Amino acid sequence: MTERDHNSTPGMIEVRVGSHAEVDAALDGAIGTVRNAATRHQTGIMVTRTGPGRYIVRAHPAVPFGLIREQHQQDLA
């Protein structure tokens, strides 16, 4: 991996799945990708469920380094 590639690692990924069976694999892949940015910035990872089959995975400064936290966004409707 070059330095340029390392610095362009995404710190946030939106995940959308069509079935419950896809959730674990999709989130595992997103967490693996975001982990590089979280390590670089010494933050943890927040996984937010934003709706049915929709998640945001991001490096988040409110989460201690090395941890993964989950939250569910409340519907505004």
Backbone as CSV, one residue per row, in Angstrom:
resi,resn,N_x,N_y,N_z,CA_x,CA_y,CA_z,C_x,C_y,C_z
1,MET,0.863,-1.177,0.000,0.000,0.000,0.000,0.902,1.230,0.000
2,THR,0.632,2.155,-0.886,1.415,3.387,-0.934,0.882,4.384,0.087
3,GLU,1.671,5.420,0.377,1.225,6.450,1.321,-0.040,7.129,0.822
4,ARG,-0.128,7.368,-0.468,-1.321,7.998,-1.031,-2.547,7.127,-0.809
5,ASP,-2.418,5.821,-1.047,-3.532,4.906,-0.824,-3.932,4.909,0.646
6,HIS,-2.952,4.909,1.538,-3.212,4.879,2.973,-4.012,6.100,3.409
7,ASN,-3.682,7.254,2.879,-4.358,8.484,3.265,-5.741,8.622,2.648
8,SER,-6.033,7.848,1.618,-7.337,7.968,0.974,-8.336,6.920,1.478
9,THR,-7.969,6.184,2.526,-8.868,5.192,3.094,-10.128,5.877,3.600
10,PRO,-11.300,5.406,3.205,-12.526,6.083,3.643,-12.742,5.975,5.144
11,GLY,-13.186,7.076,5.731,-13.505,7.101,7.146,-14.977,6.863,7.395
12,MET,-15.771,6.771,6.305,-17.206,6.534,6.434,-17.701,5.784,5.201
13,ILE,-18.548,4.811,5.431,-19.140,4.029,4.343,-20.618,3.842,4.640
14,GLU,-21.453,4.043,3.623,-22.877,3.737,3.748,-23.093,2.322,3.241
15,VAL,-23.808,1.525,4.011,-24.076,0.132,3.662,-25.571,-0.029,3.450
16,ARG,-25.938,-0.640,2.335,-27.345,-0.960,2.046,-27.422,-2.430,1.661
17,VAL,-28.337,-3.145,2.304,-28.512,-4.560,2.008,-29.977,-4.827,1.688
18,GLY,-30.186,-5.869,0.909,-31.546,-6.216,0.505,-32.200,-7.258,1.384
19,SER,-31.393,-7.984,2.161,-31.961,-9.016,3.032,-31.150,-9.121,4.315
20,HIS,-31.793,-9.656,5.327,-31.143,-9.829,6.625,-29.896,-10.718,6.508
21,ALA,-29.928,-11.668,5.601,-28.810,-12.595,5.428,-27.534,-11.887,4.969
22,GLU,-27.652,-10.719,4.380,-26.494,-9.983,3.873,-25.853,-9.056,4.902
23,VAL,-26.540,-8.783,6.014,-26.097,-7.741,6.950,-24.710,-8.008,7.517
24,ASP,-24.483,-9.174,8.097,-23.212,-9.440,8.761,-22.020,-9.296,7.826
25,ALA,-22.101,-9.898,6.657,-20.972,-9.827,5.716,-20.740,-8.392,5.239
26,ALA,-21.820,-7.670,4.966,-21.676,-6.295,4.487,-21.069,-5.400,5.561
27,LEU,-21.535,-5.533,6.808,-20.986,-4.715,7.887,-19.549,-5.106,8.209
28,ASP,-19.235,-6.389,8.187,-17.854,-6.825,8.422,-16.911,-6.216,7.387
29,GLY,-17.323,-6.207,6.129,-16.492,-5.619,5.078,-16.304,-4.127,5.267
30,ALA,-17.375,-3.433,5.616,-17.291,-1.980,5.824,-16.423,-1.652,7.032
31,ILE,-16.577,-2.399,8.110,-15.762,-2.175,9.308,-14.294,-2.412,8.994
32,GLY,-13.990,-3.443,8.234,-12.606,-3.714,7.854,-11.996,-2.564,7.067
33,THR,-12.770,-1.961,6.195,-12.283,-0.834,5.397,-12.099,0.417,6.254
34,VAL,-13.069,0.713,7.090,-13.023,1.909,7.928,-11.976,1.771,9.040
35,ARG,-11.652,0.548,9.419,-10.673,0.318,10.483,-9.335,1.012,10.183
36,ASN,-8.937,1.066,8.936,-7.677,1.734,8.585,-7.717,3.219,8.945
37,ALA,-8.813,3.895,8.633,-8.944,5.314,8.971,-9.046,5.492,10.483
38,ALA,-9.766,4.614,11.159,-9.900,4.710,12.609,-8.542,4.539,13.287
39,THR,-7.754,3.620,12.802,-6.418,3.420,13.363,-5.545,4.637,13.123
40,ARG,-5.597,5.164,11.931,-4.792,6.342,11.589,-5.131,7.524,12.487
41,HIS,-6.398,7.686,12.837,-6.848,8.820,13.641,-7.037,8.465,15.121
42,GLN,-6.711,7.210,15.487,-6.821,6.749,16.876,-8.238,6.935,17.440
43,THR,-9.239,6.544,16.644,-10.633,6.590,17.080,-11.225,5.187,17.009
44,GLY,-12.414,5.042,17.556,-13.153,3.808,17.416,-14.061,3.892,16.198
45,ILE,-14.960,2.928,16.092,-15.873,2.849,14.944,-17.309,2.837,15.453
46,MET,-18.148,3.656,14.820,-19.574,3.704,15.141,-20.353,3.116,13.964
47,VAL,-21.247,2.189,14.266,-22.145,1.614,13.269,-23.550,2.095,13.617
48,THR,-24.155,2.862,12.710,-25.476,3.435,12.957,-26.480,2.837,11.979
49,ARG,-27.542,2.252,12.510,-28.637,1.762,11.654,-29.548,2.949,11.389
50,THR,-29.668,3.322,10.120,-30.456,4.492,9.747,-31.835,4.143,9.211
51,GLY,-32.072,2.880,8.955,-33.355,2.424,8.442,-33.262,0.956,8.097
52,PRO,-34.351,0.371,7.613,-34.317,-1.044,7.241,-33.257,-1.311,6.170
53,GLY,-32.277,-2.132,6.506,-31.222,-2.486,5.559,-30.229,-1.378,5.260
54,ARG,-30.209,-0.306,6.079,-29.324,0.833,5.832,-28.485,1.142,7.078
55,TYR,-27.192,1.280,6.849,-26.254,1.517,7.943,-25.195,2.523,7.507
56,ILE,-24.652,3.241,8.479,-23.485,4.085,8.263,-22.395,3.532,9.173
57,VAL,-21.234,3.246,8.620,-20.080,2.774,9.377,-19.025,3.861,9.255
58,ARG,-18.560,4.401,10.411,-17.593,5.495,10.336,-16.643,5.499,11.526
59,ALA,-15.449,6.013,11.261,-14.506,6.287,12.335,-15.098,7.450,13.117
60,HIS,-15.182,7.315,14.446,-15.885,8.327,15.233,-15.082,8.679,16.485
61,PRO,-14.796,9.983,16.684,-13.969,10.381,17.822,-14.619,10.146,19.188
62,ALA,-15.939,9.975,19.256,-16.608,9.720,20.531,-16.470,8.266,20.981
63,VAL,-15.981,7.408,20.083,-15.799,5.994,20.409,-14.313,5.778,20.715
64,PRO,-13.992,5.214,21.883,-12.583,4.985,22.221,-11.889,4.087,21.199
65,PHE,-10.625,4.370,20.968,-9.811,3.614,20.024,-9.876,2.120,20.348
66,GLY,-10.096,1.322,19.315,-10.142,-0.122,19.461,-11.529,-0.696,19.697
67,LEU,-12.530,0.175,19.883,-13.887,-0.305,20.130,-14.808,-0.051,18.942
68,ILE,-15.860,-0.842,18.864,-16.921,-0.651,17.873,-18.223,-0.507,18.654
69,ARG,-18.948,0.570,18.391,-20.241,0.778,19.039,-21.337,0.803,17.996
70,GLU,-22.525,0.407,18.420,-23.692,0.398,17.541,-24.746,1.332,18.104
71,GLN,-25.475,1.975,17.206,-26.616,2.783,17.622,-27.689,2.706,16.539
72,HIS,-28.904,2.984,16.955,-30.033,3.003,16.026,-30.558,4.433,15.973
73,GLN,-30.599,4.980,14.777,-31.134,6.334,14.609,-32.645,6.271,14.743
74,GLN,-33.218,7.170,15.520,-34.668,7.222,15.700,-35.338,7.776,14.460
75,ASP,-36.444,7.175,14.081,-37.217,7.695,12.945,-37.806,9.052,13.303
76,LEU,-37.729,9.977,12.361,-38.249,11.323,12.586,-39.694,11.450,12.137
77,ALA,-40.217,10.415,11.505,-41.598,10.476,11.007,-42.609,10.230,12.079
